[in-house]
């Protein structure tokens, strides 16, 4: 009980009531402040202006490799290497459309395929930073009606490929689904028809269907279509004017595949509607450089959400992959010493993701200690090894490591 003297300026009970009200108000204010979402940081050092769009070839080993492969047709696409704010290499080789003889440009638009997943992951994390959702939310909070099998699934399971929801390619009838356009609602309803492959959180298995479900969550949580949200939250503020949804009207270069020994064959039917949140974006070398700098320098996510994005969310008992050291399964990205897959190897940890779909093969990787970004975009699906080796040659040369000459076997 408060000990208030009679000459304190009012009746003791009145003073006690006033003090109690003030304490309650203060407690309420503290509680209100404590539950406010983290604000997306805006005080990070301003992003530098975009570098001039011009050929840069200051990495001689990488230039020699591209001169050989580009001249012979073994590689068609673009390569960009940057350290900090300095572009060390930017060059393209090959054709945007072979039938028309149209060469690739430095600002040609490529289909990103699964590199798109990090944009969907960033959208979920941005909505978390804004207090709209949490990565610990049950999936069933955002998708209704919800199958009973999905009740244990949390959003972080979908982000880390550990939900157990069967992937599109793991279901019957994949060949028909691959070429049949679909809406987001149709994809969600189809996923509901199948049981889980494993209990959520017990395994990791790469999953496009899970990212489509995350796209549905973004739409439900934000109140707008996924690609409109990405444009509003990321692309427009960053000036990424050559990045968006590959709707068939976006001036994306033609993709090719080496089929039947007859040379590169056009792949005009992408049908990215079935991977609308898992692989449907297009972009350019320089737009992706802008994205990488903004993402890794704290312009897009709070430190907490960024740390979640690049952390390893795989179960501890996850085995090595194909005899190699397993990658860390982040949210829309992986982390690993992928330089061990070339010869001679190097051990730097890289934050990366690949992409392959309907005539395209890509790899985007970032070495955080030296702030080195390497982006390789190819419009030939069957250039996997060339894309990988070029990425690691560019990374090694930029870091001052011995430049690899081939893939490790």
N, C-alpha and C positions, 0 to 999 in steps of 0.2 A: 504494500500500500504506500502511495506517495505521502511524504510528510511535507505539507504545504502550510506556511504560516498564514494567519488570518489577514495580515496586512499585505499579502502578496498581490493584491490588486483585483481580487474577485473571489467569488465563493469557491471553497475547496472542491466541491463536487463539479462545479463548472470547469475549473482548471483541469481537473483530472480527465473530464470528458474531452476537453480540447486536446490535451496531450495524447490521449488514447487515439483520437481521430488522426492526429498528426503522425503517430507511429504507424497506424494502419495504412495511411496514405503513402508513407515512405516505404513500407514493406511492399505495397502494391506497385509503386514505381520501380523498386528494385526487381521485383518479379517480372514486370513488363520489359525492362531493359534486358534482363538475363535471357529471355526467350526470343528476343529479336534475332532474325537470321543474320548471319555474317553478310556484310555488304561486299559485293564484288569489288575488288580493289581498283581504284582509279588513280592512286597516287604513285604507281610505278613510273619509272623514267619513261618519258614519251618515246613511242616507237620512232625510229628514224624514217626519213622519207624513202620512198621506194627508189632503189638504185636505177640508173639508166638502163633501158631495155636494149642491150647490145651484146654482141659476142664477146666473151671473156675466156681466154685460154692460158691462164698462168700456171696450170698444172701440166707439165710437159709429158709425164708418163700417161696421164689420162688422155691427153690430146692425141698421143701416138696411138693408143689403143682405139680411140674413136675414129681416127683417120683410117685405120685398117678396117675396122668392122663397119663403119658407116660407108666407106667407099665400096666395100664388097657386098653390102646389103645384109650383112650378118646382124646388124643392129639398125633399127629404125625407131626414132624417138628423140627425146630430149634429156639432157643431164644438167643439173645445177648443183654447184658446191659453194657453200658460204661459210666463212669463219667470222663469228660476230656479225658486224654489219657490212663486211667486205665480201663481195662476190668474187670467188676465185676462179670459177668456171661456169660458163653458160653456153651451150651449143646444142643444135639439133641436126639430125641427119635423116634423110629419107623423105617419104611422101605423105602428105595429108590425104591425098586421093590419087592412087596410081592410075586409075582410068582417065583422069583428067590431066595427069602430070603435074598436079599441084604440090609444091614442096611444103614441108613443115615450116612453120614460123616459130620464132622464139616465144610468141604468145599464143601458140596453138592450144586449143582446148582438148584435153584427154579425159576419157572416162576413168574415174578413179577406182572403181570396183571396191574392194573391201577396205581400202584406205578411208572410205566414207565412214566406217564405224566409229572412228574417233570423234567425228563431228556429232553423231548421235549421243555418244557417251558424254561429250562436253555439254550437250544440251541438258541431259539429265542432271549433271553436276551443277550447271548454272541455275537450274530450277531449285536444286537443293540449297545453293547459296542464297537464293531469294526467299527461302522459307516456304516454298510452294509444296515441296515433297522432300522425302528423305530416301537415300539409297537403301535404308533398312525397311522401307515400306513394303508390306505384302503386295505382290502383284495384283491380288484380288481386290485391293483397295481401289485400283484404277481401272480394272477391266471387269465389267459385270454384264451378264452373269458369268460366274467364274467356276470352272470345273473343280470338284473336290480335290483332284490330284494336284492342283496348282496352289492349294492353301499354304504349303510350306515355302513356296518360292518367294524370295525377296528380290527387290530390284537389283541388288548387288550380285545375285546369282546370275541374272541375265547379262549384266555388264561383264562378268568374268567368265562367261561360257560354262558355268557350272550348274545350270538350272535343271538339266535332265530333259528339257523339252526336245523332242526329236527335231533335227534339222530338216530343212526342205529336201535335201538330197538323200536323207535316210528314210524317206517315206515311199510307199508304193506309188507308182505312176509319176516318178520324177520327170521322165522324158516328156510327158504331156504337159505337166505343170511348168516346165522350163520355158515353153513357148507360148503359154496361155496367159494373156494379161489378167491382172487381178487387182482388186481394190484392197485398201488396208483392212476393211471390215471382213472381206472374204478370206484374207490371209489369217486373221485372228481366229475366225470361226473354224478354219481348217486345222489350225494348231490345237484347238480344243478337242478335236476328235481322237487324238492319240494319247496314250498313256506315257508316263515318264520313262526314260531309258535308265535312270538311276536316281536315287534320292538326292534332292538338291544339296549342293555343297560337298558331295562325296567324291566327285570326279570333275575333270574338265574335258570338254569335247567341243571343238569349234562349232559355232552355231549361228547361222544366218537368221533362222526363225526367231531366235531369242532377241536379236536386234530389231527385227520387225515389230516384236511386241513392245520393245522399248520405244520405238517410234510411235506406237499407239498410245503409250503412256504420256509421251511428250505432248501429243495432240490433246489428250484428255486434260492434262494438268495446265497447259498453256491456253487452251481454248482456241487454238489456230492450227492449221495444217503444219506438219513437221517442217517442210521446206520453207514455209513462210516464217516460222519461228527461227530457223537457222539464219535466214536472210536478215531478219530484224535484229537478232541477238548478236550475230557474228559478222556476216558477210558485208552488210551495209556499213556498220561502224568501222570496219577494217579496210574499206575500199576494195574488197575482193569482188570486183565487177565482172570477172570472168569465171566465177564459181557459182554453181547452182545445180538444180535437178535436171537430169538428162532426159528431157521429155520428148526427144526426137526433133525438136525445133531449136536446138541450142548450138548449132554450128560446131559440134564435136567432130574431130577428124575421124576418118574411116578406120575401123579396126580390121585386122587381118589375122589369118591363121594359116599355117603351112599344112595343107591337107593333101593327102594322096600323092605327094611328091611332085605336084604341079606348080609349086611356088606359092606365094602369098595369095590367099583367097579372101575376098571381102566378107565381112561378117556384119551385115547391115541390121540384122534383127536382134537387138540387145535385150528387149523385154525387161528392163530394169524395174518394172512395176512390181515384180515378185521379190525384189530385194530393196524396197523403197527406202528402208532405214538402215540397210546393211551394205549397200553397194551402189547407190543410184546417183551419186554426185559426179560432176565433171569439174575440172579446174585446170590451171596452168602452172608452169614451173614457178613463176614469180608470185602468183597468188598463194601458192602453198608455202613459199618462203615467208610471206607476211604472216600466214597462219602459225607457222612454227615459231617465229620470233614472239608473237603475241601469246601463244599458249605457254611457252617455256619461260617467259619473262614476267609472268604474273599479271597479264592484262585481261585475262578471260575468266579465271577462277580464283577463288580464295586459296591461300596456302594449304588449308585443310583438304579441300576438294582436289587440288592438284596432286597432293601427296597420295590421296586415295587412287587417283587415276594411274599413277606409275608404280604403285605398290604391287606386290605379288599376292594374289588372292587364290592361288591354287592350293588344294589340300597338301599337307606336309608329305603325304605318302605318294604324291604324284611322281611317276617313274620318269627316267630320262626318255627323250624322244628319238627314236630311230638310232639309238646308240650314241646320241650326242647329249651334252648338257642341256637340261630342259630350260625353256624360257620362263621368265616370270610372266604370269597372266595378269595384266593390268586391265583397266577399263578402256577398251578401244585401242589399246597399244600393248606391245610386248616389250620386254627388256631382256637382253642377253648379250653375250660376247659373240656376236655373229661373225666377227672377223676370224673366228676359229674355223670357219667353213671354207676359207680360201687358203692358198699356199703361195708364199709363206704366211702363217697366221699372225694375227695380233689380237690382244686381249681386251681392248677397250669396251666397256659396257655401252650399249646403244639402246635408245628408245625408238622402236620402229614398228612398221606394219607394211605388209605386202598387199597387193591387190591383183586379182586376175578374173576377167569376165569378158566374154564375147569380143575377142579380138584385141584385148589389152593386157599388159603385164607391167606392174609398177612396184616400186619400193621407195619408201620415204623413211629416213633414219636420222637420228640426232644423237650426238655425243655431248652430254651436258658439261663435262669438266672443261672442255676446250671450246664449247659453244659452236660446234661444227654441225651444219645441216647438209645432207646429201639427198637429192631428189632425182629419181630416174623414172621416167614415164615412157612406155613403149606402146606403139599401136600394132604390135604383133604378139598374139597370145603365146606363141611358142618360142619366146625369147627369155625364158626363165633364168637360165644360167648366165646369159649375157647381162641381163639386168642386175642380177645379184653381184656378179664379179665387178661390173662397172661401179656399182655403189660402194663396194669395199675398196676398190682401187682409189676412188675419189676420197673416201674417208681416210684411208691410210696415208695418202700423199698429203692431204691437208693437215694431218696430225704429225707428219714427219716420220711415220713408220716406214718400214720396208714395203714397197709397193707389191701387192700380190700379182702373180702372173697367171694363176689358174685356180680352178676349184679344187679343194681338198678331196681326195678320193679314199 
